Amino acid sequence: MKKKIVLFKTDVSSSLPLQFADEGIRAGFPSPAQDYMEQAIDLNKEIVKHPASTFYGRIVGDSMRGDGIEEGDILVIDKSLELVDDDLAVCFIDGEFTVKRVRLETDAAWLVPSNSEYPPIKVTKDNNFIVWGVVTYTIKKNRRKR
């Protein structure tokens, strides 16, 4: 676990309504029906449900690339949510932060990467371990470098 997650506090004090394609964006055949957009969406209100307990984290490393999470992506992390089996979570284990899928068992938990180059991490009572927060959204840059 040599890689780390860079964490940032959320700032929801401002509002930035952006135009919103309320009828959806077609991934099949294009639709000429939506020539203009009248709706607006504020991403702070859309993705931050609990402002006092929500943080952003920038991914460093590639252990979760099988889940489409790559270096430089931004995670939205909610510390107020209770972990459920198979959640994607930011965890603190033995002095380091990591993001993994958490699989719960009766006597242990597993931190499971989605890149086969990394082994799962078994968490037992002997580890210094906390679930720091549950990942609710991933924000990624889709435009490729030219």
N, C-alpha and C positions, 0 to 999 in steps of 0.2 A: 504494500500500500504506500508507495512512494509519492503518488500523485495526490493532489489536494483539491478541494473545492473552495473557490473564493466567494465569500458570503457578503451580501449587501442588504441593508435595511430597506424596506419599501417606503416610498413617499407617495401617499395618496392625497396629499393636501391640494394638489392641482387637478384640474379636469381638462381633458383634451378630447372632445367629441370628434370622431372621424366618420366620414360617410361609410355606410354599411349596406351591403347587398343583402337585404333582409330576406329575399326569396331564394337565397342560396346561389352558389357558384357551381355551374354544371361541369362535371368531369367527363361527360360524354359529349353529345352534340351541343353546340352553342345555341343559346336562345336569344332572339332579338327582342323579346318582350320587355326587357329592362333597359330602357334608354337612359334613364337617370335615376339617381338614388335620393330619397328624401329622408330616410332614417339615419340616425347617428348612433354610434356606439362609443362608450368610454371604456378602454381596456382596464383601467384601474377598477371600475365597478364590475366588469365582466370576470376577471380572473383573480381578484383579491377579495375573498369573502370575509376574512378576518384580519383587517389591517394591522392590529396590534401584535399579531403573532405570525405575520407573513414576512418572509425574506426571499431575496433572490440569491441564486448561487450560479457562478459561471463554472462550467465543466472543464476540468483539466484531466486529460487522459482519454483512453478509448475502451475501457472495460465494459461499457454499456452500449456499444455501437450496434449490437444486434437488436436493441430496442429503438434504434434510430436516434440515439443520444450520442452526440459527437463533441469533440473538444471545441470549446468556444460557445456551445449552446448555453442558454440561460434557463435555470430551473426556477419555478415558483414553488416555494416550500412553506407549508402551513404547519406550524408547531402545535396548533390547538387540536389537530385531528388525532384520533386514536388509531393506531396501526391495526390493519387488517391483513390476514395472511395474503401474501403475494403482492402487497403494496410496494411501490417504488419509494424508497425512503433514504434520507440522509442520516447516516448513523455515525456515532462517535465510538470507536473501538480501540482500546489500548493506546490512547493518545492521538489518534488520527481520525479525520473525517473521511467518509467514503459514501458513494451512492450506489445502492444495489437493490435488487428485489429481495424482500425478506420473506423467507419461508419458515413458518412456525411449526415446531414439534413440541411434544410434551416436556422433554427434558433439555431442549436446545433450540436454537434458531440458526438458520443458514442465511448468509449474505451471498446472493447468487448473481454473478456477473452474466452479461449476455454476450460476452466475447470468449470463445473457447480457449484463448491464450491465457486466461486467468482462471485460477481454481476457485471453487466456492469456499467460503470461510465459515467454519463451524463456530458458533458462539455458545459458550457454556457459562456457568456461574463463576468460573475462574477468570473470565475476561472482565475488564473495565468497559462496560457497554451501555449506551443509551441510544434510543431512537430520537434523533434531534428534531426531525420533522418529516412529514409525508409530502412527497412531490405531487402537486396537483396539475401542473402544466409544464410543458417544455416549449421554450421559444427558440426558434432556430433561424439561422440565416440561410435562405435558399438560393440566393444569387451567387453563382460561381465566380471566382476570380477570373479576370480576363488577362 
